[in-house]
């Protein structure tokens, strides 16, 4: 069991390592460099003598560190600093990030210059005086719509309607080869501005949301709810960083959503429906299974019928081999850009999710066929090892561990549950070993390894739980969340492997550094206390609805 490096014990209990450091240190320094560091208010000098001890050092009781191997060894190991985590356990209400304060350059200047009202020309000149990094900072942080509107006119050439004020589009230009491109003067400033929720919707629509304004990516699918409030487009990305192209499901320009709290259950159902539909249609075509030819979204009933036909075909003894036998799904929620020029998260405006089909094999230059990579294969390889080493099914044992969980710090008092929400089909929880301090995970409670094995009720449960996870993290203060899906190959008969979704917030005080590059995930909170904070948020959201 120790060779597996997993915290999922075969007895249905999590395995937690505990470091209780004590040590002696030989002092090898020869010289002393005493300096005054400053002084107290009463004039008493503060110096650095403690930094230059004469003797060797002994530490009898350093902070306890909890070492928890990830359930899946390829994801590394989590280290929880007890000093940080104990403070949050005493006051779980501190688990969260305060919402940013309102920010307006114009209003701040108005308060310090005798409440002067700046006219349009003065405001424009003020923005022009700012160095570019400060313009980026305002574009990112400002909550003042007027400020953002004026900045946007610095970033690109904007066309206005007859009233001279309402934006109707942007200017375009041709290069020497005749290629058309938008006339954007400052791409960085433009990208930050159009991702700011406080830019008025009419400006968002003209600059970035109208179909086609982002390029010539074809719209190949659409979901429109009966009441018209939910509208989603599926864009084809032909020349993708994902081999064989991918699809992006974006909220349409007449259904503007920039925050998780703006999303409805129907919105998430529509975004995910396009994912299920595209995967099933492509699988059906690969297996010569007919489907409705109308140019419209499949109904839930037709989608389920097609899914069952695909499953039935794949279970036949002489089932044809699939060319594409796995899916890739992900969601980069949120956008951020630092004035230093570093992009903080990989999303773009609106709410969008990406999906693609992964080929079964890829051919090498020498003509050999090798397996194409899918992240779910890493789980497959591990659970086979786990079964061989323990005689247990991994995911059943993982759920047992979640249900049998005790506090990481060993205390009898305080919250011990990791579960945030569950129904008959899925369970949303805080993993015992988190790769981000607020990571959440979602998985089916029954044997369901991919979306093809997910019936209508399972898909509805997954969609609802995904939305709950994102709204919960946003309510805690997370602005950037990466969501990924680990899934089983469609032609795999292993009933142990289950779908797994991981929601990984990028927190402001935890940038990726050398520790994370070594798959050592540093945390300052016990997962049980994070789960408590999340449950409180969910309870508040339920009251509001």
Secondary structure by P-SEA (a helix, b strand, c coil): ccccccccccccbbbbbbbbccbbbbbcccbbbbbbccccccccccccccccccbbbbbccccbbbbbccccccbbbbbbcaaaaaaaaaccccccccccccccaaaaaaaaaccccccaaaaaaaaaaccaaaaaaaaaccccaaaaaaaaaaabbbbbccccccccbbbbbcccccccccccccaaaaaaaaacccccaaaaaacccccccccccccccccccccccbbbbbbbbccccccccbbbbbccccccccccccccaaaaaaaaaaaaaaaaaaaaaaaccccccccccccaaaaaaaaaaaaaaaaccccccccccbbbbbbbcccccccccccccccccccbbbbbbbbcccccccccccbbbbaaaaaaaaaaaaaaaccccaaaaaaaaaaacccccccccccccccccccccccccccccccccbbbbbbbcccccccccccaaaaaaaaaaaaaaaaaaaaacccbbbbbbbbcccccccccbbbbbbbbbbccccccccccccccccccccaaaaaaaaaaaaaaaaaac
